[in-house]
Amino acid sequence: MASSFMDFRRLSCFVAVVEQKSFRAAALKLHISQPPLTRHVQMLEESLGVQLLVRSAAGVEPTAAGQLFFEEARNLLALAQQAGERVKLAGQGRIGRLDVGVFGSAVLGAIPKIVRAFRERLPNVEVVLHSLDRAAQLKALRERRIDVGFNRFFTEEPDLAWEVIQTEPMSVVVPERHPLAKRASLSLAELAREPLVLYPRAPRPGFIDYLMRLFHDRGLTPQRVQEVDDVLTAAALVASNLGLSLVTESGRSLSIPGIVHVPLAPADRATVALCIIHRRFDDAAIPRAFVEVARSLGQAATEADRPGKRRRSR
């Protein structure tokens, strides 16, 4: 039975039908006629002994078993494609490929610098970035779909290793015409009296929870908090005069008219850690070299971001 349902052509047909919610649309996507595509899916169901698809008013949808098989089949196809690409790279004389999980505001600052430095060191390695939240990064690392990941908050995992490579100071994003925009610094007590726009809504616990702890540790409760998905949306709402926000150093690189960045008051200054994570027992040369580059640049960036070396910017 294994040889029957592991036919990658059948898997591709099944995945296309689920994604397109239609046999006809899937056939068009795969550039084949509909009858053989339908037969491939039927043979897949026969070899597995379960019904994978049902028709509904919304189109073709997977059964519970079909949804599970869809996720596994998509992973298998991705792994097969990745294997083929790596063999092709080797045949072309290129050294290899590094898949990196990234997220949120860090793609605006630290991560591009690390990738650029790594490519200067190993120019024949292809670096592919994948936008994944923390949970998705952990899953992708275990499934070997990425080699390293970046995020801000990790807990101990027996099979994964992580380390802080950089700490970033935070600043307040203020509407340009707001009375507080001309201040040299702002305290958390002052922010607690203003409407706040915080991010991201998920995953939790995360950056929002960290910020709320900063307030609560000082006996403060923010007046009103609006949660949004990302730093760009938060900055846009600040520019629209809907509140204030807090961003890391990476987020300061957003060029949005109508906002200014004001440092936190010295007594309230706080930093947020940027972490790199990888498989604990993976001694592959390329991921190891990338971690070394990230660690080196992270140390230099943290030194540069120490108080007294930063300027207030608009």
Disulfide bonds with the S-S distance in Angstrom:
none
